[in-house]
Amino acid sequence: MNQKFLRILFFVIFNVFLFLTLTLNINFLYLTLNLLIIFFLYEIYLSNKKNNETFEKIQNLNKENDINYLPASEHPIIKAAKNRLKN
């Protein structure tokens, strides 16, 4: 919801600045272009954040199934050795 609100707010403000640039003064073009660049950087940040979260989820799924990431006490060879020592 927050991202949608920020996008809508950006488009409203961007349109206002664009209108002011065309009607009143060309100096508003600087603000308009800076706002556009900031918006693009924000969108890139959000897409990278989303990609990193999915990448971490995939890594965690692989770690749970991979034997190399188990603690030493949970390793099958060590479990078998403990069982042999108990008997």
C-alpha positions, 0 to 999 in steps of 0.5 A: 500500500505504501509503494502505491501511495508513493507512486500516485503521489509522485505522478501528481507532483510530477504533473504539477511541476510539468504543468508549471514548467510549461505555463509559468517558468522553465526553471521548474524543469530542473525540479521536474527532472530531479524528481523524475531521477529520484523516482527512477532511483527509488524504483531501482532500489525497490526492484533490487530489494525484492530480488534480494529477498527472493534470492535469500529465500532460495538460498535458505531453502537450499541450506535446509536440504544441503548436508554441508549446512547441518551442525556437526551433531546433526551430521549422519556420520556423527550420529551413526558413530554416536549410536555405535559408541552407545552400543 
